[in-house]
């Protein structure tokens, strides 16, 4: 005589077999592997992007009105004009007017189009010498840092440990190959070199006001 097994009993047998397999180490699901960038994140901040300072710096305001001036990681954007102001890195010292680098305004406008007024999440690695969190920012599902580099508005730093996302190198290579943004110039000048020449030595070529 054959014995018929009902649907509930069949489901119970399948569940029992699955649990037994897992207990034996078969079919176990390994935890998702975190990327090197994810592993470097120390804290996160969520809020609204209220202001764009330049092509690599923005202000994030949280739900409880805390304000964070966030420095975007992995790249340096052309500098914008800075008016005379106190030096955040050296209390008591006042910085003079500092000319803007060619394409500085365009880099700032690009970042504004990506992030200004949007809800955003900053995934941060450290605090820089000016007291700013250094982060990757995601707004409306877009990796803002990577988008700025891809569009040619940022140059990677010389220090390898300041590039947290390996995708940044490929993004910069694509922008350079297309001649996008700063790479359209015959001899692009890294913002770090510009600061040294123009702000440090007064040797400013084609400054923006």
Buried (B, 14 or more C-beta within 10 A) or exposed (E): EEEEEEEEEEEEEEEEEEEEEEEEEEEEEEEEEEEEBEEBBEEEBEBBBEBBBBBBBBBBBEEEEEEBBBBBBBBBBBBBBBEEEEEEEEEEEEBEEBBBBBBBBBBBBBBBEBBBEBEBBBBBBBEEEEEBBBBBBBBEEBBBBBBBBBBBBBBBBEEEEBBBBEBBBEBBEBBBEEEBBBBEEEEBBBBEEBBEBBBEEEEBEEBBE
